Amino acid sequence: MSLAKPEDIVSMIRNLSKTTFDYMSAKPGREDFVDKMKRYAAYIYCWAEYWLKKPQDEWPEPLKELVRKLDKDVYHGRRERPKPPRVTAYIMEMDFGKEREKHHLKKWTKDPEAFGRTFISNNKYAKFVKTICRS
């Protein structure tokens, strides 16, 4: 069994929702980019929330590696259990950081609480995806 890199997590999620992602990727402009990110963040958040509720020894290896990277980059070595919005913001920044910069949006990992409010809490897509994930 080969281990996936943290960056591969986004690819795995993208493959799970390929049709939706292709549809979202076809839209140009800042508002459309934000809409696309809200939809995509909903899937990543659902995945992160599911796994982070479980004991760490049950986490898939890519998540463990991502959390180690997060500990180093965000928590500066402090051992804290990451929250799903922070993990989601980190994954989104890894995959869409350059595109986010083109649209002059603030860095998502700089303020994960604001990211969570915009892309998860006040997101109709996230509510829909959470409903699907829980059923």
Steps between C-alpha positions, in 0.01 A plus 500: 500500500654831398449814707350808343649845548292767677456678169340182365209538741356773281543281192320213671209724594495651152474151350203426725316802371653533151181590318411771749854637499510516117173691500628743762835547326334621182388830658724811465527810727541576872141432607501176307835406655361559850190294410722220369708511819190487719385188323841338513560598865175326592635164384839548662341614826272197507800270447709677766217509754432128454861395560592752769219368722668159501804401710830599335611140456201447266579801278618428145873553457458806272304676776762412760770642273293812432449556874876462559556765234229718655661461845828627356357783288207622709538381856882536500550169677221537758304177521140603434226297342414679177147615434325417170480867382876543547578176316259601222660845469846341488404254226324773302804727529731220383287428195359843410737753659632635170153534354381667824777758462387578144158592639654714777350300786667483843709195576260241641746354751566848645152513655341153501206625710405752230555229238265273699230768519519579129561161347338262750254655753327739260518261210181344364708237317673394821165450672385283210824296491495452880147362470614253235810398699302434816248276325 
